[in-house]
Amino acid sequence: MTQSSNMSRVEFVAMCAMMFATIAFSIDAMLPALPEIGAELSPDNLNKAQLILTSFVLGMGIGTFFTGPLSDTFGRKPVIVGGALVYCTCAAIGWASQSLELLLAARLFQGIGAAGPRIVTLAIIRDLYSGRDMARLMSFVMLVFTLVPAVAPLLGSVFIALAGWRSIFLAFIGFSMLSILWLGLRLPEPLAVEKRRPFQFKVLLGAVGEMWAIPVVRVSILVQTLCFAMLFTMLTTVQQVYDITFGRGDEFPLWFGAVAIISGSASLLNAWLVMRLGMRFLVTVTLAVQAILSIVMLALSLSLSAGPVLFAVFVIWQTSVFFQAGMTLGNLNAMAMEPLGHMAGTAASVMGAIATVLGAGLAVPVGLAFNGTPVPLIWGIGIEAALGFGLMLWMKRIEARS
């Protein structure tokens, strides 16, 4: 690390992963609570409980647009801490909510607060690392990050059993406070005062234009959008598929955890392969495989009954979707950030905002189209994977001409 710090690379990776894990924990721990929240706050339309996930993601996307530029102006640590305070305040409001509308509003602003730890952590990594070394470190961060979903639904189930679904929001507060304490005590401010940029809206728009003018950055953002859409689409619907389609709602946290553990190996595999094969190649192949697997899953869903065989196939396909995220998102971030080191915070914000908001927007109609079968989910993810593959082929042509 290019700074004065007693923090080892291992500790740095663990701390960054915990910052990222704020997002995963905030989403995945809510999954087992959706039936109870729907029954209590939206008994006439249980499907609306899905919006608890997408409202958080939309808020995160909105906050993402501002947190990076603010960190370029005021430093990385103050913005992370400020975001965490917003996150915890809104978690407390969520805990006390007596209507679905108030809960959704709290989740929206909780997501805005969560954007600080998520996006500014990306900028910190770019401050300290570059190139394939940055991609490799991002893979290790994503490896630890992807292990959080393995335990988050199970922890959510435990909190629900002990103290009801509202207690999950208290866990959010404790998790966030612990991560901020770690950051505050162990990591010196990575952005020197002389490298900071004034926060001006005109400057922000200029930076957006500069980013969008770089073809590789532009295509990377669009592919990130589709990869996030696949992830969010699966997350918003998967609990209902287990519960309603296959009648395995009680087993959901265990199956979800097992899938997350297996999928976590994707980041480890990516860290090993990226130095040998390159980022673009790995993303392209991964999206092609995902599109093919979705076609196979669709054919089987239309021909088999909802019994043990189809359930086993669905779990394998679900694993492939999460595996895809570990093989693509870190690489796409690194590819887009590589030419943008001079404005890492702004770049991370703009990329994250576009990919997150549009990804969540694509996930909402697919989730609400749930009809008791996994067919709408499969169609959505299959189309998103195919579009992403096409864009990666386009990127190859762009790079060949440059």
URNORSUL-V339022 format. One line per field, one symbol per residue. phi: phi as a letter, one per 30 degrees, with the letter a starting at -180 (. if undefined). psi: psi as a letter, one per 30 degrees, with the letter a starting at -180 (. if undefined). burial: 1 if it has 24 or more other C-alpha atoms within 12 Angstrom, else 0. Layout:
phi->???
psi->???
burial->???
This chain:
phi->.cadaddddddddddddddddededdcdddeddeddddddcbddbddddedddddddddddddedcddedddccjddeddddddddeddddddddcdcbddddddddedddedddeeddddedddddcbaidddddddddddddedddedcddddeddddddbidddddddeddddddddddeddccdedcdedcdcddbdddddddddddddceddddedddeedddddddddddcddddddddcibeddeeddddddddddedddddddddddccjddddddddddddddddddddddddccddcddddddddddedddddeddcbdddddddddedbddbedddddddddddddddddddedddddebjbddeddeedddddddddddddddddddddd
psi->khljkgkleeeeeeeeeeeefeeeefeeffeffeeeeeeefhffiffffefeefeeeeeeeeeeffeeeeffefleeeeeeeeeeeeeeeeeeeefkgleeeeeeeeefeeeeffdeeefeeeeeeefllbfeeeeeeeeeeeeeffefefeeeeeeeeeeeglfffeeeeeeeeeeeeeeeeeffjljfjlefglkkjkeeeeeeeeeeeffjeeeeeeeeeeeeeeeeeeeeeffeeeeeeeefhheffeeeeeeeeeeefffeeeeeeefefefleeeeeeeeeeeeeeeeeeeeeeefflliaeeeeeeeeeeeeeeeeeeffeeeeeeeeefeggffheeeeeeeeeeeeeeeeeeeeeeeefgkgflgeeeeeeeeeeeeeeeeeeeeeeeeeef.
burial->100000000001111111111111111111111111110011000111111111111111111111111111111111111111111111111110000100111111111111111111111111111111111111111111111111111111111100001111111111111011011000111110000110100001001100110111111111111111111111111111111011011001111111111111111111110100011111111111111111101101100001000110111111111111111111111111111110111111111111111111111111111101111111111111111111111010000000
